[in-house]
Amino acid sequence: MSMSDYLPPVVFAAALWWLTTGLLLYLDRLPRRTFPISLIAASVVLFFALYGVRTTSADTSVAGAYFAFVCSVLVWGWLEMTFLMGFITGPRRHASTARSAGWRRFSHAVQAILYHELAIIVAAVVLFALTLTQPNQLAFWTFAGLWLMRLSAKLNLFLGVPNLGEQFLPEHLRYLGTYFRRRAMNPLFPLSVSAGTVTTVYVAQLAFGGAGEFEVAAFSLLAALLALGVLEHWFLVVPLPTETLWKWTLHASPSPHAESRHD
């Protein structure tokens, strides 16, 4: 295998990550009256994505690897949309109180996102069942990688990092920012980055040692996704203008403050 066999999956994964993230942010900044329409359309996409996961689970071609990867990202995107639009969050829908600390603060933070986390678990079980005993399980492992990286990021935001990314929170979820903590560093961050980097390197080695085109494509896509997850962790501590990556989404609609007064 030459380097030209590894570069396309990496570029594809990065482009899909940028585009889907931007699209979610864009839709979430449209007037709230558009949210049900967006969710209905996304649910149709979800149905076909799950069908695609099942179909590609027996396909060990390069196209099967790409299709399984995309389908898994679309399933994840549906879950992120339900969260960002406020459809599936948690039983606690208000800001943290000044008296919340320690285990009490953690309990309140979990309550704020509990239903979303349970929905992710259900989706993971579904993808696991759809690919169980099949030769192409990339859809499940892609979803698992997204889940673990996002869970790690949430824990780091809770424990404290310099860059909280409040500018990406929509108005109706601004209360979640009260569960974040601004600190120079927390003990979990080095472990998160180290574990993510080691896992990325391991999967990349599997790609370089792949016996066939399918293995090369599948492991390269997964390694690129994990590397992007590690990069997102560094965004939490390195002072970079990350909002410029999706600047077009941050100005997609009029200020949500005006519409929220009519909800």
Steps between C-alpha positions, in 0.01 A plus 500: 500500500619854421428823686239582237289217645495658848455868416146489347336346811669757725391791281150355471463457877623856568268647237200305632580608858520867399190493281270309735606707801441819305163383373382415851610840631333673206166324544509563873531873441197523279174620661367244748180458299714317240624239750212250455543509122875449533447209739245331273739526205786373714289209623441392141876512450541299821274224367707465182824524700396207721399307190840584355677375811322167470563476125869586517570267791549219248691716250878488528575715198659845522162652414348299784749650745422855391125443499502341848708791631262759356192317630643486851583872494143574385359301793725699733391822330133421569577458869697824508214682328244377754728626774597838356140579408386408850284200410703245698707645783423409861250550784693801633455797266633791702834641608717365777453673833779677682473247783562200273841345555669162503276199453186719505629706207591183309154354564335817369724499191405138426131584539542780244608255226364168629241425230752581228756262646239225528404558136865459402517170687187376321646601164828325580313180587304522175814546290670217688205270429486601133868417445536206738679200341537696175839564333449877472454644848643844418166672564493381861865582569462843342205571727688366802796726421275805471327411826818449702665815366191710569457352849862584577451857375190542718686380809786739429258791459343406833835473681635818344687619190601846372280499187138413574362568151190681628465667160388166356218456754161612365300742711259233629794292631706780652416367845730205430794741512445536874608137540833573331801628691776725374837376623852491360505119521334203664646158588290316240618701198852349465352152538232572240747630244750223568238224473356655186842537339607144584173362363535710184854375442391141559215525247732676253743209533214263420437706187865485392502126566168439329485182297265641239343816363200476733714482814714791382196719428309403815787543746616821328153652532479400865853622579425836338180535704683421824773750409233766451362411843845554652523831312165608647643431845794729426252767393387500865838622627686667212397863432395462137210678323317172435178684420656606170470138383121538500469878478231466235275321750534755780340768283240278338198671651386801700575501870306224681423745783227662293320179417531350848269774630222366278539130587 
